[in-house]
Amino acid sequence: MMHGPTIAYEKGPRRKRGPADESPKGLRARLDLVRKQLRGTLAGIPQVLQLVWDASRPLTLLLALSTILAGFIPAIQAYTAKLLINAVVKAIFLHAQHLPDRVRLDIPVLWGDIRLPVLSALGVVVVLALIQFAITAFSALLTTLTNISQQLLQERISMSVQLLIIERSATLDLAFFENPASYDTLQIAQREATSRSVQMVSQTFGLVRTLITFFSMIALLVGLSPWLALAALLAPVPSFISNARYSWWGYAIARRNSPIRRKMTYLTTLLTTDTYAKEVKILTLGHFFIERFRTLAQQYYDDQKSIVSRRYLAGYAWSTLTTIASSGTYLYVAAQAVNGRLTLGDLTLYTQVANSVQNSFQSLLTGLSSMYENNLYLTSLFDLLKEEPKVVAPANPVPVPNPLRGEIEFQHVSFQYEGTERYILHDVSFTIRPGETVALVGKNGAGKTTLIKLLTRLYDPTEGRILVDGYDIREFDPAEYRQQIAIMLQDYATYQLTARENIGLGRHEELANEPAIEEAAQRSGADEVVEKLPQHYNTMLGKWFDEGVNLSGGEWQKVALARAFMRDAPILILDEPTAALDAQAEFDLFGRLRLLTTGHTALYISHRFSTVRMADRILMLQDGELIEHGTHEELMALGGQYAHLFNLQAAAYLSDPATAEEAARIA
């Protein structure tokens, strides 16, 4: 479920956005937007603080302390500068008039005055210069501590966020990963969440620091003129409103362009990984994919150029108002100094204070706007973390029978994907007896793979029930139930790991069990592949890492099959187990199939009818319905769809051109 702002897109040509509506109605709309942004930002702060706090409490405390203490520095520096300048002027005056230069310096603080001993005028200057040096050094130390804590937090949060993403992803259903919108959420979360969470926390503490600076400076400025303080407050507001609006537009464009970024990433993968390199080069697809990337990149750039240009040009226009207010403050304070109402130190103090008040308030508003923008991107992470799987264990799961006999029963099972009306499977019923080997056949799209997804409980049926040993599989804990299933999928994984790990992952807790791994390899025929590798079972497979060795399709398939046998579970599912094997390897494998599946309930999918006939029974699917079932001999005697397809393949093997073409198209 997606949360956060909803982006509405217009149909037809996209309307070019012009300047904001300057009518009272338009102004109210923009102010409403600012209020919503402020509420959204403040609501997101606790989540981000919790994220950073969980990553590292000491670093979070260090960042908070250093940024808050830094908030007092500007006012202290400004006031010290005033005292120093006045002391220098007084020393010059006393020296010029040949007057005694013994003076006492009182430094006002919150709890009273700090009274220094009577010193020479030069001594006072030296003391104040040393105080100013100490303040500057302390400020530099705080900056250093802030940088250290922020950089280390960046690293800790990077690991923490990635762990959160993969931990949550591991719990989600297959349906989540088969939804394109999910990849948009995942991409934004992975790309943006790490940096923006630290930025938002830094900005939160930075706002506290700026508030301290702001109010301390306001207290000094109000003493000169309340009107100056008010002008300094109001000048940055229009710039903030403009920036807030463009922050939202920027996020909306980024969200809209997320599919484009994913396509660009995919095209990069096609041209930079060994998985596709062979075919891309043979078919000379490099230029084609590069041009497609270039088109997408230009489209993405044009959108970014539009928002970036308008955002910063508008910001420049509104910042001019702040510049005018700042110049007016300088002029007013200078006039007061010329008329003798202010000392030279006062002139320095108030001009610096006026500028600091404007900068602080502008920093507050800009910080809130940036925090809002960061919070928009972080919603993708929080949306992901809120996602919950639908295929879950019941409150009180039934223990999986031990030992599991492996009886499988489909009772009037139908399935359709959420949001669609088309049935992928419709009213399918059959029973597989314990220890029976059953082949599942049918044209592409008949529903064979969907049936496997339901049996392994990657999805739950829309209608009907699936029973294993008499229990509805929805009564089991999914993780415990899947431990009873060994499977090799048609699109099996080729892990860039050692041969030992590629096989041992079938039962990862037995990775150190060398005899079990070698036995699984022997059962699938992968032992012959491993023997040819330079370091045998310790050889890295694939070309992504150093000293890796790539395998042929048939060799990879034997390794994947060994991974399935490694589990040695009561239920064995093989999806096209011989698709990449040569005829001899296929014959050898199925010649041993009965031996390999002894004591197991086996269900396998195949388009090769020469091997299907070895199964105890055959289930024929067509358009999501079970239309025929029985032994090979029974189905051939029936003369139905199975017999038709079998004869087509047989004719193809006999090199009949007409039927060979049809058989190739079907299979």
Secondary structure by P-SEA (a helix, b strand, c coil): ccccbbbbbbcccccccccccccaaaaaaaaaaaaaaaaaaaaaaaaaaaaaaaacaaaaaaaaaaaaaacccaaaaaaaaaaaaaaaaaaaaaaaacccccbbbbbbccccccccccccaaaaaaaaaaaaaaaaaaaaaaaaaaaaaaaaaaaaaaaaaaaaaaaaaaaccccccccaaaaaaaaaaaacaaaaaaaaaaaaaaaaaaaaaaaaaaaaaaaccaaaaaaaaccaaaaaaaaaaaaaaaaaaaaaaaaaaaaaaaaaaaacccccaaaaaaacaaaaaaaaaaaaaaaaaaaaaaaaaaaaaaaaaaaaaaaaaaaaaaaaaaaaaaaccccaaaaaaaaaaaaaaaaaaaaaaaaaaaaaaaaaaaaaaaaaaacccccccccccccccccccbbbbbcbbbbbccccccccccbbbbbbcccbbbbbbbcccccaaaaaaaaaccccccccccccccccccccccccccccccccccccccccccaaaaaaccccccccaaaaaaaaaaaacaaaaaaaccccccccccccccbbbbbcaaaaaaaaaaaaaaacccbbbbccccccccaaaaaaaaaaccccccccbbbbbbccccccccccbbbbbccccccccccaaaaaaaccaaaaaaaaaaaaaacaaaaaaaaaaac
